[in-house]
Amino acid sequence: MVARVVARARLAFAAPIALATLLAGVAAPAASEAIAGGRWTPPQRLTWYWQLTGKIKTGQPVAVYDVDGFETSAAEVAALHGEGKRVICYLDAGTAEKFRPDYKDFPKSVLGRPDQGWPGERWLDIRQLSVLEPIMTARFEMCREKGFDAVEPDNIEGYANNTGFPLTAQEQLTYNEWIADEVHSLGMAVLQKNDGEQAGELQPYFDGVITEQCNQYRECADFDPYLAAGKPVLNAEYKLPTTKFCAADNAAGIMGARFNLALNGHRFEPCW
């Protein structure tokens, strides 16, 4: 549904120079930002805000917002652009949610076990590419039509979960790489979601990564290939206080922040 919980500091600056650096990171999308094939290329030091439910809290001092692709309107995306923000489109790519308007498009043959802890959500048989690709492409096109700059495809680690299907790591790579190529073909950036075990293979295809609780589960080093490539690693922690992970994230170059699990805007404690 909204966030994964699987094996899966507050602003304080010592000098005006540091404040100026932050403000530079949240200014209007800069002409100097790298562009690949006409699409946005996220910088490694990417300040970010994540909210998937509730009325979007605008005005956050960050460079990018990550919001729900179905629930966020084109007008809201445009308003965030007007604040100088880039905007990421959150979508499920490895599960189907009963409350989404396109749920009827998924035949029963691709619907697997429920995603534990998220009512109304079922894993997909990613081996059936001919069935899933047109549905996912339509979702990505919706993001493009609303003006999003990038896509966050969630639940792309089905092979490591009890999906009801005998998925392999290679089948997951095939599906994830197709997602990245398809989003890029539509002119948007795309960020890997979790799946640290395959980060080395997936890094060339994706423009960055969003991980959940990598400190709590001691998985942050899995995403070193992205850092080595100069791409952003955005880490969300839910349970650990910032005193327990911000120093490590900052030292590694990871953009960490603490959110509440509902991702409804009630908690946002960034490390930068």
LINZIHU-V17912 format. One record per helix or strand of 3 or more residues. SS is the DSSP state (helix for helix, strand for strand). FROM is the first residue (numbers start at 1). LEN is the number of residues. If there is no record, write none. Layout:
# LINZIHU-V17912
SS & FROM & LEN
SS & FROM & LEN
This chain:
# LINZIHU-V17912
helix & 16 & 10
strand & 48 & 4
strand & 64 & 5
helix & 74 & 9
strand & 86 & 7
strand & 95 & 3
helix & 103 & 3
helix & 108 & 3
strand & 111 & 4
strand & 121 & 4
helix & 129 & 18
strand & 150 & 5
helix & 158 & 3
helix & 169 & 17
strand & 189 & 5
helix & 196 & 7
strand & 208 & 5
helix & 220 & 9
strand & 232 & 6
helix & 242 & 3
helix & 246 & 7
strand & 255 & 5
strand & 268 & 3
